C-alpha cells in the first residue's frame, strides 16, 4: 500500500493507495502547525497516477469540511450557520425586513451591538465569498449555494458582552477573532467576510467584526 499526504489549510490528510486495485482511501486527518515546503509532498505523490490527484484533493476538501468547531450549527438542508458578533457606529436603517439593509452608510449617534447569522454552503471553497452570479442564472441568494447574511439581532451592551464572554469561554484557547474592514465594504459584506474567514480557518472562538460607516461604493472613497 502506497501512502502520501496532502496539506490543506492547516490540516494534514493521509491517503493510502492500493497498487493492485488502485483504490484510494483517506486514512486520517489532523491539524498541523506548519506544512512542509511544497516540494516535500509533491515528490511523495509522483508515484501516484496523476488522474487520481483530483480525487485525492477532493477527498481532502471533504474531510477538511467535516472538521468544525462546536459553535457552528450544521443545517439539515446543506449549509452551515456561523454566528458572528458585531459592533458598529453606522446609522440604523428604517428598513428592518432585509438583514443586509439594517444599517446605512451614514454615521450614527452611538455604537450598536449585536449578533449576525451567516450561512456557509456545503460546497464552499476556502477563500471564496460565494454570491449569486448572472452567469449561472442566479438572481436570488440561496444559503445552500452562497454565503448569505441570514439574520441580524441587536443586543443591549451588557447582554452582548455576556454572550461574547460565554462563547470565548467555551473555546479551547479562550480566543476571539476581530475583523475591521476597509474601503467600499457594506455591513452585510463585513458580516459575510468575517464568517467566511472564521469558517475557513476553522477558528475555535468568537468571530467579531467592527463595521464603520463605509459608503460601500467605488465612488465613495473620499467619504470613506
DOVEX-489122 format. One record per residue: residue number from 1; x, y, z negated of N, C-alpha, C in turn. Coordinates in nm, 4 decimals, padded with zeros to 6 digits. Layout:
N
ATOM drennu n_u n_v n_w ca_u ca_v ca_w c_u c_v c_w
ATOM NUM X Y Z X Y Z X Y Z
...
//
This chain:
224
ATOM drennu n_u n_v n_w ca_u ca_v ca_w c_u c_v c_w
ATOM 1 00.0845 -00.1186 00.0000 00.0000 00.0000 00.0000 00.0887 00.1245 00.0000
ATOM 2 00.0628 00.2144 00.0936 00.1396 00.3387 00.1035 00.0655 00.4493 00.0294
ATOM 3 00.1360 00.5260 -00.0536 00.0745 00.6348 -00.1295 00.1345 00.7693 -00.0887
ATOM 4 00.0507 00.8732 -00.0922 00.1003 01.0082 -00.0693 00.0128 01.1053 -00.1476
ATOM 5 00.0632 01.2269 -00.1653 -00.0067 01.3274 -00.2456 -00.0381 01.4503 -00.1620
ATOM 6 -00.1511 01.5137 -00.1954 -00.1866 01.6420 -00.1356 -00.2100 01.7400 -00.2501
ATOM 7 -00.1395 01.8523 -00.2448 -00.1558 01.9575 -00.3453 -00.2523 02.0602 -00.2908
ATOM 8 -00.3613 02.0835 -00.3656 -00.4690 02.1682 -00.3151 -00.5174 02.2591 -00.4261
ATOM 9 -00.4795 02.3885 -00.4193 -00.5261 02.4884 -00.5151 -00.5103 02.4447 -00.6607
ATOM 10 -00.3871 02.4039 -00.6968 -00.3595 02.3723 -00.8363 -00.3933 02.2304 -00.8776
ATOM 11 -00.4367 02.1468 -00.7825 -00.4693 02.0081 -00.8141 -00.3874 01.9139 -00.7274
ATOM 12 -00.3453 01.8042 -00.7851 -00.2700 01.7028 -00.7127 -00.3605 01.5819 -00.6902
ATOM 13 -00.3880 01.5510 -00.5636 -00.4694 01.4351 -00.5284 -00.3776 01.3258 -00.4743
ATOM 14 -00.3856 01.2064 -00.5316 -00.3019 01.0942 -00.4891 -00.3879 00.9967 -00.4079
ATOM 15 -00.3444 00.9698 -00.2853 -00.4165 00.8805 -00.1956 -00.3357 00.7539 -00.1706
ATOM 16 -00.4056 00.6452 -00.1423 -00.3415 00.5191 -00.1067 -00.3967 00.4733 00.0275
ATOM 17 -00.3068 00.4222 00.1130 -00.3460 00.3729 00.2444 -00.2981 00.2293 00.2594
ATOM 18 -00.3873 00.1417 00.2963 -00.3510 00.0022 00.3185 -00.2954 -00.0137 00.4597
ATOM 19 -00.1705 -00.0610 00.4748 -00.1111 -00.0778 00.6079 -00.1895 -00.1756 00.6950
ATOM 20 -00.2505 -00.2749 00.6327 -00.3211 -00.3764 00.7103 -00.4562 -00.3283 00.7617
ATOM 21 -00.5339 -00.2672 00.6714 -00.6688 -00.2240 00.7101 -00.6757 -00.0771 00.7510
ATOM 22 -00.5747 00.0022 00.7064 -00.5768 00.1453 00.7352 -00.6756 00.2214 00.6488
ATOM 23 -00.7319 00.1549 00.5486 -00.8320 00.2180 00.4621 -00.7677 00.3228 00.3722
ATOM 24 -00.8328 00.4380 00.3618 -00.7817 00.5491 00.2813 -00.8621 00.5587 00.1523
ATOM 25 -00.7924 00.5624 00.0378 -00.8616 00.5682 -00.0911 -00.8040 00.6800 -00.1771
ATOM 26 -00.8907 00.7514 -00.2454 -00.8470 00.8519 -00.3420 -00.8268 00.7821 -00.4757
ATOM 27 -00.7018 00.7827 -00.5262 -00.6714 00.7116 -00.6499 -00.6901 00.7980 -00.7738
ATOM 28 -00.6430 00.9221 -00.7665 -00.6540 01.0074 -00.8838 -00.6419 01.1537 -00.8435
ATOM 29 -00.6854 01.2405 -00.9359 -00.6728 01.3845 -00.9149 -00.6448 01.4485 -01.0501
ATOM 30 -00.5461 01.5385 -01.0544 -00.5115 01.6024 -01.1807 -00.4537 01.7410 -01.1546
ATOM 31 -00.4684 01.8336 -01.2496 -00.4126 01.9687 -01.2322 -00.2611 01.9677 -01.2444
ATOM 32 -00.1954 02.0563 -01.1699 -00.0508 02.0723 -01.1794 -00.0188 02.2206 -01.1912
ATOM 33 00.0857 02.2511 -01.2651 00.1229 02.3909 -01.2863 00.1778 02.4529 -01.1587
ATOM 34 00.2697 02.3799 -01.0927 00.3342 02.4315 -00.9717 00.3452 02.3189 -00.8702
ATOM 35 00.3010 02.3438 -00.7487 00.3141 02.2448 -00.6424 00.4563 02.2482 -00.5885
ATOM 36 00.5075 02.1343 -00.5391 00.6425 02.1322 -00.4822 00.6458 02.2080 -00.3510
ATOM 37 00.7655 02.2354 -00.2970 00.7744 02.3031 -00.1673 00.6972 02.2271 -00.0611
ATOM 38 00.6497 02.2990 00.0401 00.5680 02.2399 00.1444 00.6321 02.1148 00.2040
ATOM 39 00.7627 02.1194 00.2318 00.8305 02.0073 00.2974 00.8292 01.8823 00.2108
ATOM 40 00.8257 01.9006 00.0795 00.8365 01.7866 -00.0108 00.7238 01.6871 00.0094
ATOM 41 00.6029 01.7368 00.0371 00.4956 01.6401 00.0548 00.4534 01.6246 00.1999
ATOM 42 00.4967 01.7140 00.2870 00.4725 01.6908 00.4294 00.5504 01.5678 00.4749
ATOM 43 00.6747 01.5513 00.4243 00.7563 01.4373 00.4614 00.6938 01.3074 00.4131
ATOM 44 00.6258 01.3124 00.2990 00.5629 01.1916 00.2468 00.4521 01.1423 00.3385
ATOM 45 00.3932 01.2322 00.4147 00.2798 01.1959 00.4985 00.3211 01.1574 00.6404
ATOM 46 00.4521 01.1581 00.6692 00.4994 01.1274 00.8040 00.4570 00.9877 00.8470
ATOM 47 00.4628 00.8917 00.7530 00.4295 00.7541 00.7861 00.2802 00.7338 00.8078
ATOM 48 00.2013 00.8323 00.7736 00.0562 00.8227 00.7886 00.0146 00.8643 00.9290
ATOM 49 -00.0768 00.7893 00.9867 -00.1304 00.8234 01.1178 -00.1877 00.9647 01.1110
ATOM 50 -00.1476 01.0519 01.2022 -00.1916 01.1916 01.1993 -00.3438 01.2037 01.2046
ATOM 51 -00.4109 01.1098 01.2667 -00.5565 01.1157 01.2762 -00.6237 01.1009 01.1408
ATOM 52 -00.5487 01.0445 01.0416 -00.6051 01.0245 00.9090 -00.5905 01.1471 00.8195
ATOM 53 -00.5010 01.2402 00.8553 -00.4767 01.3551 00.7680 -00.6009 01.4406 00.7445
ATOM 54 -00.6805 01.4722 00.8479 -00.8021 01.5496 00.8223 -00.8959 01.4803 00.7245
ATOM 55 -00.9026 01.3472 00.7321 -00.9861 01.2705 00.6394 -00.9343 01.2842 00.4975
ATOM 56 -00.8021 01.2741 00.4838 -00.7411 01.2867 00.3517 -00.7651 01.4245 00.2932
ATOM 57 -00.7479 01.5278 00.3753 -00.7674 01.6642 00.3281 -00.9125 01.6892 00.2877
ATOM 58 -01.0056 01.6300 00.3635 -01.1470 01.6467 00.3304 -01.1785 01.5765 00.1987
ATOM 59 -01.1209 01.4592 00.1774 -01.1422 01.3905 00.0503 -01.0821 01.4697 -00.0654
ATOM 60 -00.9690 01.5334 -00.0405 -00.9077 01.6174 -00.1439 -00.9993 01.7349 -00.1762
ATOM 61 -01.0600 01.7933 -00.0713 -01.1514 01.9059 -00.0926 -01.2725 01.8627 -00.1736
ATOM 62 -01.3276 01.7448 -00.1416 -01.4448 01.6946 -00.2131 -01.4107 01.6665 -00.3592
ATOM 63 -01.2940 01.6046 -00.3794 -01.2517 01.5761 -00.5164 -01.2302 01.7054 -00.5937
ATOM 64 -01.1695 01.8029 -00.5274 -01.1453 01.9344 -00.5877 -01.2772 01.9994 -00.6290
ATOM 65 -01.3786 01.9860 -00.5423 -01.5078 02.0483 -00.5685 -01.5787 01.9846 -00.6873
ATOM 66 -01.5416 01.8619 -00.7195 -01.6088 01.7919 -00.8295 -01.5540 01.8320 -00.9661
ATOM 67 -01.4399 01.9016 -00.9684 -01.3788 01.9432 -01.0945 -01.4273 02.0840 -01.1274
ATOM 68 -01.5184 02.0957 -01.2232 -01.5780 02.2252 -01.2543 -01.5848 02.2461 -01.4049
ATOM 69 -01.5541 02.3674 -01.4513 -01.5719 02.3983 -01.5931 -01.7183 02.3828 -01.6337
ATOM 70 -01.7401 02.3620 -01.7622 -01.8748 02.3352 -01.8127 -01.9707 02.4520 -01.7951
ATOM 71 -01.9185 02.5752 -01.7776 -02.0085 02.6908 -01.7684 -02.0844 02.6930 -01.6365
ATOM 72 -02.0363 02.6207 -01.5360 -02.1032 02.6211 -01.4068 -02.2222 02.5267 -01.4092
ATOM 73 -02.3320 02.5719 -01.3536 -02.4549 02.4933 -01.3520 -02.4799 02.4409 -01.2120
ATOM 74 -02.4788 02.3094 -01.1967 -02.4990 02.2485 -01.0663 -02.6484 02.2362 -01.0388
ATOM 75 -02.6932 02.2971 -00.9302 -02.8333 02.2882 -00.8921 -02.8583 02.1579 -00.8171
ATOM 76 -02.9809 02.1069 -00.8271 -03.0152 01.9824 -00.7586 -03.0199 02.0009 -00.6077
ATOM 77 -03.0365 02.1236 -00.5628 -03.0618 02.1489 -00.4208 -02.9381 02.1756 -00.3365
ATOM 78 -02.8172 02.1589 -00.3922 -02.6999 02.1697 -00.3075 -02.6114 02.2903 -00.3286
ATOM 79 -02.6161 02.3519 -00.4454 -02.5244 02.4619 -00.4737 -02.4960 02.4671 -00.6235
ATOM 80 -02.3902 02.5389 -00.6583 -02.3527 02.5565 -00.7987 -02.3787 02.7004 -00.8395
ATOM 81 -02.4325 02.7184 -00.9576 -02.4647 02.8526 -01.0070 -02.3580 02.8968 -01.1062
ATOM 82 -02.2963 03.0115 -01.0779 -02.1890 03.0640 -01.1629 -02.2387 03.1877 -01.2382
ATOM 83 -02.2349 03.1880 -01.3714 -02.2727 03.3065 -01.4488 -02.1563 03.4055 -01.4536
ATOM 84 -02.1854 03.5322 -01.4289 -02.0806 03.6351 -01.4269 -02.1263 03.7560 -01.5084
ATOM 85 -02.0431 03.8004 -01.6002 -02.0725 03.9202 -01.6787 -02.0331 04.0446 -01.5992
ATOM 86 -02.1016 04.1558 -01.6285 -02.0644 04.2805 -01.5621 -02.0803 04.3997 -01.6551
ATOM 87 -02.0080 04.5060 -01.6216 -02.0262 04.6382 -01.6816 -02.0147 04.7360 -01.5660
ATOM 88 -02.0989 04.8376 -01.5636 -02.0966 04.9320 -01.4525 -02.1432 05.0698 -01.4968
ATOM 89 -02.0852 05.1721 -01.4328 -02.1341 05.3080 -01.4571 -02.2126 05.3577 -01.3351
ATOM 90 -02.2582 05.2650 -01.2524 -02.3449 05.3018 -01.1407 -02.4829 05.3431 -01.1925
ATOM 91 -02.5495 05.4246 -01.1134 -02.6855 05.4661 -01.1467 -02.7830 05.3545 -01.1123
ATOM 92 -02.8769 05.3286 -01.2025 -02.9764 05.2239 -01.1777 -03.0694 05.2658 -01.0645
ATOM 93 -03.1080 05.1692 -00.9840 -03.1987 05.1935 -00.8731 -03.3434 05.1725 -00.9179
ATOM 94 -03.4345 05.2344 -00.8480 -03.5764 05.2136 -00.8770 -03.6272 05.0849 -00.8134
ATOM 95 -03.5457 05.0270 -00.7258 -03.5833 04.9014 -00.6615 -03.5388 04.7858 -00.7511
ATOM 96 -03.6326 04.7180 -00.8115 -03.5987 04.6116 -00.9060 -03.6203 04.4718 -00.8480
ATOM 97 -03.6754 04.4635 -00.7272 -03.7071 04.3335 -00.6692 -03.5855 04.2581 -00.6197
ATOM 98 -03.4995 04.3255 -00.5436 -03.3812 04.2624 -00.4858 -03.2631 04.2786 -00.5805
ATOM 99 -03.2025 04.1678 -00.6276 -03.0880 04.1787 -00.7208 -02.9751 04.2647 -00.6659
ATOM 100 -02.9555 04.2623 -00.5337 -02.8473 04.3382 -00.4729 -02.8701 04.4873 -00.4702
ATOM 101 -02.9915 04.5301 -00.5023 -03.0238 04.6728 -00.4986 -03.0558 04.7290 -00.6365
ATOM 102 -03.0101 04.6615 -00.7409 -03.0379 04.7080 -00.8772 -02.9592 04.8337 -00.9120
ATOM 103 -02.8447 04.8568 -00.8416 -02.7609 04.9723 -00.8713 -02.7231 05.0432 -00.7422
ATOM 104 -02.7098 05.1748 -00.7495 -02.6795 05.2564 -00.6321 -02.5300 05.2860 -00.6234
ATOM 105 -02.4939 05.3706 -00.5273 -02.3559 05.4137 -00.5129 -02.3293 05.5446 -00.5836
ATOM 106 -02.4224 05.5880 -00.6665 -02.4050 05.7122 -00.7428 -02.3686 05.6807 -00.8873
ATOM 107 -02.3037 05.7755 -00.9521 -02.2613 05.7567 -01.0907 -02.3771 05.7808 -01.1860
ATOM 108 -02.3917 05.6914 -01.2830 -02.4968 05.7048 -01.3820 -02.4509 05.7843 -01.5026
ATOM 109 -02.5381 05.7928 -01.6024 -02.5075 05.8703 -01.7228 -02.4388 05.7877 -01.8308
ATOM 110 -02.4407 05.6544 -01.8154 -02.3827 05.5686 -01.9190 -02.3407 05.4349 -01.8586
ATOM 111 -02.2776 05.3529 -01.9401 -02.2357 05.2197 -01.8976 -02.3517 05.1217 -01.9157
ATOM 112 -02.3774 05.0422 -01.8147 -02.4797 04.9377 -01.8218 -02.4100 04.8027 -01.8295
ATOM 113 -02.4598 04.7170 -01.9193 -02.4004 04.5851 -01.9391 -02.5013 04.4773 -01.8988
ATOM 114 -02.4499 04.3616 -01.8600 -02.5411 04.2538 -01.8263 -02.4726 04.1322 -01.7689
ATOM 115 -02.5530 04.0433 -01.7110 -02.5039 03.9198 -01.6507 -02.5684 03.9002 -01.5136
ATOM 116 -02.4950 03.8365 -01.4260 -02.5491 03.8003 -01.2950 -02.5394 03.6491 -01.2779
ATOM 117 -02.6179 03.5977 -01.1842 -02.6100 03.4565 -01.1454 -02.5780 03.4529 -00.9960
ATOM 118 -02.4755 03.3776 -00.9593 -02.4304 03.3720 -00.8206 -02.4209 03.2269 -00.7752
ATOM 119 -02.4692 03.2003 -00.6537 -02.4642 03.0638 -00.6000 -02.3369 03.0410 -00.5193
ATOM 120 -02.2798 02.9215 -00.5337 -02.1674 02.8767 -00.4520 -02.2139 02.7509 -00.3788
ATOM 121 -02.2195 02.7528 -00.2449 -02.2726 02.6367 -00.1714 -02.1857 02.5124 -00.1855
ATOM 122 -02.2471 02.3993 -00.1676 -02.1789 02.2708 -00.1811 -02.0592 02.2600 -00.0870
ATOM 123 -02.0729 02.3129 00.0345 -01.9666 02.3026 00.1348 -01.8784 02.4272 00.1379
ATOM 124 -01.8736 02.4992 00.0266 -01.7914 02.6206 00.0176 -01.6443 02.5907 00.0437
ATOM 125 -01.5805 02.6786 00.1216 -01.4370 02.6667 00.1456 -01.3639 02.7697 00.0590
ATOM 126 -01.2619 02.7285 -00.0159 -01.1899 02.8211 -00.1027 -01.1419 02.9456 -00.0288
ATOM 127 -01.1642 03.0613 -00.0918 -01.1223 03.1880 -00.0323 -01.2290 03.2541 00.0526
ATOM 128 -01.3312 03.1779 00.0921 -01.4365 03.2328 00.1774 -01.5491 03.2917 00.0930
ATOM 129 -01.6149 03.3927 00.1481 -01.7321 03.4520 00.0851 -01.8466 03.4336 00.1848
ATOM 130 -01.8989 03.3138 00.1897 -01.9978 03.2776 00.2912 -02.1206 03.3694 00.2871
ATOM 131 -02.1621 03.4150 00.4052 -02.2763 03.5054 00.4201 -02.3481 03.4712 00.5498
ATOM 132 -02.4735 03.5136 00.5649 -02.5464 03.4873 00.6892 -02.4705 03.5409 00.8113
ATOM 133 -02.4697 03.4648 00.9180 -02.3996 03.5025 01.0403 -02.4953 03.5016 01.1580
ATOM 134 -02.4955 03.6106 01.2338 -02.5821 03.6174 01.3511 -02.5388 03.5155 01.4557
ATOM 135 -02.4101 03.4778 01.4525 -02.3590 03.3792 01.5483 -02.4159 03.2413 01.5202
ATOM 136 -02.4556 03.2197 01.3940 -02.5172 03.0926 01.3562 -02.6696 03.1050 01.3484
ATOM 137 -02.7202 03.2195 01.3984 -02.8646 03.2471 01.3974 -02.9198 03.2459 01.2552
ATOM 138 -02.8401 03.2983 01.1609 -02.8824 03.3056 01.0217 -02.9235 03.4488 00.9889
ATOM 139 -03.0482 03.4682 00.9558 -03.0993 03.6020 00.9272 -03.1240 03.6243 00.7781
ATOM 140 -03.1334 03.5157 00.7013 -03.1602 03.5267 00.5590 -03.0541 03.4514 00.4786
ATOM 141 -03.0331 03.4984 00.3559 -02.9398 03.4300 00.2660 -02.9984 03.2966 00.2208
ATOM 142 -02.9135 03.1968 00.2138 -02.9531 03.0638 00.1690 -02.8489 03.0160 00.0674
ATOM 143 -02.8870 02.9972 -00.0594 -02.7902 02.9550 -00.1614 -02.7176 02.8254 -00.1271
ATOM 144 -02.7787 02.7415 -00.0440 -02.7154 02.6156 -00.0067 -02.6085 02.6343 00.1009
ATOM 145 -02.6054 02.7544 00.1616 -02.5076 02.7815 00.2675 -02.4190 02.9023 00.2372
ATOM 146 -02.4674 02.9921 00.1512 -02.3996 03.1201 00.1319 -02.3728 03.1489 -00.0167
ATOM 147 -02.2785 03.2394 -00.0408 -02.2540 03.2907 -00.1758 -02.3555 03.4029 -00.1973
ATOM 148 -02.4516 03.3793 -00.2851 -02.5672 03.4691 -00.2985 -02.5817 03.5195 -00.4422
ATOM 149 -02.6063 03.6493 -00.4566 -02.6406 03.7052 -00.5870 -02.7863 03.6691 -00.6148
ATOM 150 -02.8085 03.5767 -00.7074 -02.9425 03.5238 -00.7330 -03.0222 03.6093 -00.8306
ATOM 151 -02.9533 03.6717 -00.9254 -03.0254 03.7489 -01.0254 -02.9352 03.8381 -01.1087
ATOM 152 -02.9949 03.9423 -01.1635 -02.9233 04.0375 -01.2492 -03.0042 04.0574 -01.3766
ATOM 153 -02.9414 04.0402 -01.4910 -03.0073 04.0607 -01.6201 -02.9322 04.1672 -01.6974
ATOM 154 -03.0001 04.2765 -01.7289 -02.9389 04.3848 -01.8080 -02.9532 04.3512 -01.9556
ATOM 155 -02.8438 04.3692 -02.0314 -02.8420 04.3392 -02.1734 -02.8040 04.4632 -02.2537
ATOM 156 -02.8499 04.4677 -02.3780 -02.8002 04.5757 -02.4630 -02.6562 04.5430 -02.5006
ATOM 157 -02.5834 04.6420 -02.5420 -02.4393 04.6297 -02.5635 -02.4025 04.5157 -02.6568
ATOM 158 -02.4754 04.5010 -02.7678 -02.4368 04.4025 -02.8677 -02.4728 04.2611 -02.8236
ATOM 159 -02.5848 04.2452 -02.7549 -02.6205 04.1134 -02.7004 -02.5175 04.0707 -02.5961
ATOM 160 -02.4738 04.1687 -02.5177 -02.3738 04.1437 -02.4142 -02.2446 04.0908 -02.4762
ATOM 161 -02.1951 04.1587 -02.5777 -02.0693 04.1169 -02.6392 -02.0843 03.9838 -02.7131
ATOM 162 -02.2029 03.9578 -02.7683 -02.2268 03.8296 -02.8341 -02.2168 03.7149 -02.7340
ATOM 163 -02.2841 03.7307 -02.6176 -02.2820 03.6263 -02.5144 -02.1427 03.6105 -02.4541
ATOM 164 -02.0755 03.7236 -02.4345 -01.9410 03.7193 -02.3797 -01.8462 03.6465 -02.4754
ATOM 165 -01.8548 03.6797 -02.6031 -01.7692 03.6152 -02.7033 -01.7991 03.4659 -02.7121
ATOM 166 -01.9259 03.4315 -02.6982 -01.9650 03.2902 -02.7050 -01.9038 03.2107 -02.5892
ATOM 167 -01.9108 03.2658 -02.4675 -01.8562 03.1945 -02.3518 -01.7043 03.1857 -02.3600
ATOM 168 -01.6392 03.2928 -02.4027 -01.4935 03.2892 -02.4190 -01.4547 03.1859 -02.5242
ATOM 169 -01.5312 03.1813 -02.6313 -01.5020 03.0884 -02.7398 -01.5150 02.9428 -02.7000
ATOM 170 -01.5999 02.9137 -02.6016 -01.6200 02.7755 -02.5571 -01.5104 02.7280 -02.4624
ATOM 171 -01.4337 02.8210 -02.4052 -01.3276 02.7817 -02.3125 -01.2069 02.7300 -02.3912
ATOM 172 -01.1300 02.6426 -02.3272 -01.0160 02.5809 -02.3957 -00.9102 02.6831 -02.4353
ATOM 173 -00.8856 02.7804 -02.3472 -00.7806 02.8784 -02.3768 -00.8326 03.0108 -02.4281
ATOM 174 -00.9642 03.0167 -02.4584 -01.0274 03.1422 -02.5029 -00.9994 03.2530 -02.4001
ATOM 175 -01.0379 03.2262 -02.2739 -00.9996 03.3123 -02.1627 -01.1138 03.3957 -02.1063
ATOM 176 -01.0770 03.5084 -02.0477 -01.1693 03.5919 -01.9700 -01.0970 03.6352 -01.8425
ATOM 177 -01.1698 03.6411 -01.7322 -01.1155 03.6871 -01.6045 -01.1836 03.8189 -01.5708
ATOM 178 -01.1071 03.9275 -01.5596 -01.1639 04.0593 -01.5314 -01.1278 04.1027 -01.3899
ATOM 179 -01.2299 04.1377 -01.3110 -01.2095 04.1855 -01.1745 -01.2622 04.3287 -01.1627
ATOM 180 -01.1770 04.4179 -01.1137 -01.2168 04.5557 -01.0850 -01.1965 04.5755 -00.9347
ATOM 181 -01.3032 04.6014 -00.8633 -01.2972 04.6082 -00.7174 -01.2364 04.7395 -00.6680
ATOM 182 -01.2141 04.7457 -00.5374 -01.1577 04.8645 -00.4747 -01.2586 04.9377 -00.3891
ATOM 183 -01.2088 05.0033 -00.2869 -01.2884 05.0859 -00.1961 -01.3864 05.0020 -00.1127
ATOM 184 -01.5021 05.0607 -00.0827 -01.6007 05.0008 00.0081 -01.6539 04.8668 -00.0436
ATOM 185 -01.6935 04.8646 -00.1701 -01.7483 04.7427 -00.2300 -01.8767 04.7763 -00.3048
ATOM 186 -01.9818 04.7036 -00.2755 -02.1092 04.7235 -00.3440 -02.1113 04.6448 -00.4745
ATOM 187 -02.2092 04.6743 -00.5581 -02.2273 04.5977 -00.6822 -02.2496 04.4506 -00.6481
ATOM 188 -02.3319 04.4266 -00.5479 -02.3637 04.2895 -00.5072 -02.2385 04.2128 -00.4652
ATOM 189 -02.1561 04.2751 -00.3810 -02.0359 04.2064 -00.3327 -01.9318 04.1889 -00.4433
ATOM 190 -01.9302 04.2797 -00.5392 -01.8383 04.2635 -00.6526 -01.8773 04.1402 -00.7337
ATOM 191 -02.0076 04.1204 -00.7535 -02.0559 04.0024 -00.8268 -02.0236 03.8749 -00.7500
ATOM 192 -02.0478 03.8771 -00.6193 -02.0228 03.7596 -00.5352 -01.8739 03.7240 -00.5333
ATOM 193 -01.7898 03.8251 -00.5193 -01.6457 03.8005 -00.5131 -01.5920 03.7474 -00.6465
ATOM 194 -01.6413 03.8010 -00.7577 -01.5958 03.7531 -00.8886 -01.6314 03.6067 -00.9080
ATOM 195 -01.7552 03.5710 -00.8719 -01.7986 03.4312 -00.8844 -01.7158 03.3405 -00.7944
ATOM 196 -01.6900 03.3852 -00.6726 -01.6114 03.3053 -00.5771 -01.4702 03.2814 -00.6294
ATOM 197 -01.4070 03.3858 -00.6827 -01.2711 03.3707 -00.7348 -01.2689 03.2780 -00.8559
ATOM 198 -01.3645 03.2951 -00.9465 -01.3692 03.2105 -01.0660 -01.3909 03.0645 -01.0271
ATOM 199 -01.4787 03.0436 -00.9310 -01.5078 02.9072 -00.8857 -01.3864 02.8443 -00.8181
ATOM 200 -01.3234 02.9185 -00.7286 -01.2088 02.8646 -00.6553 -01.0908 02.8366 -00.7471
ATOM 201 -01.0762 02.9169 -00.8511 -00.9669 02.8966 -00.9469 -01.0005 02.7897 -01.0507
ATOM 202 -01.1259 02.7436 -01.0466 -01.1768 02.6533 -01.1499 -01.1488 02.7156 -01.2866
ATOM 203 -01.1821 02.8449 -01.2957 -01.1496 02.9214 -01.4152 -01.2348 02.8762 -01.5325
ATOM 204 -01.1705 02.8385 -01.6408 -01.2387 02.7966 -01.7628 -01.2394 02.9134 -01.8598
ATOM 205 -01.3495 02.9862 -01.8604 -01.3608 03.1051 -01.9436 -01.4751 03.1916 -01.8935
ATOM 206 -01.4742 03.3177 -01.9273 -01.5819 03.4099 -01.8897 -01.5391 03.4982 -01.7727
ATOM 207 -01.6041 03.4864 -01.6557 -01.5769 03.5777 -01.5447 -01.6479 03.7107 -01.5696
ATOM 208 -01.5745 03.8206 -01.5542 -01.6298 03.9544 -01.5792 -01.5853 04.0482 -01.4676
ATOM 209 -01.6753 04.1384 -01.4254 -01.6317 04.2413 -01.3313 -01.6820 04.3778 -01.3761
ATOM 210 -01.6025 04.4794 -01.3439 -01.6437 04.6173 -01.3668 -01.6675 04.6809 -01.2308
ATOM 211 -01.7868 04.7374 -01.2117 -01.8209 04.7966 -01.0832 -01.8400 04.9474 -01.0968
ATOM 212 -01.7449 05.0220 -01.0405 -01.7585 05.1674 -01.0382 -01.8399 05.2061 -00.9143
ATOM 213 -01.8940 05.3280 -00.9090 -01.9879 05.3653 -00.8019 -01.9260 05.3896 -00.6645
ATOM 214 -01.8719 05.2847 -00.6043 -01.8247 05.2928 -00.4663 -01.9448 05.3122 -00.3744
ATOM 215 -01.9283 05.3894 -00.2683 -02.0363 05.4113 -00.1715 -02.0599 05.2861 -00.0868
ATOM 216 -01.9619 05.1966 -00.0847 -01.9728 05.0712 -00.0097 -01.9948 05.0929 00.1386
ATOM 217 -01.9295 05.1958 00.1943 -01.9328 05.2218 00.3377 -01.7924 05.2626 00.3825
ATOM 218 -01.7640 05.2378 00.5085 -01.6320 05.2743 00.5618 -01.6092 05.4239 00.5568
ATOM 219 -01.7180 05.5012 00.5798 -01.7068 05.6464 00.5799 -01.7121 05.7077 00.4395
ATOM 220 -01.7293 05.6232 00.3394 -01.7394 05.6746 00.2035 -01.6072 05.6847 00.1320
ATOM 221 -01.4972 05.6693 00.2043 -01.3651 05.6702 00.1420 -01.3347 05.7978 00.0625
ATOM 222 -01.3647 05.9186 00.1163 -01.3361 06.0406 00.0392 -01.4060 06.0417 -00.0968
ATOM 223 -01.5324 05.9966 -00.1006 -01.6056 05.9936 -00.2259 -01.5495 05.8873 -00.3194
ATOM 224 -01.5150 05.7713 -00.2620 -01.4589 05.6638 -00.3447 -01.3276 05.7076 -00.4076
//
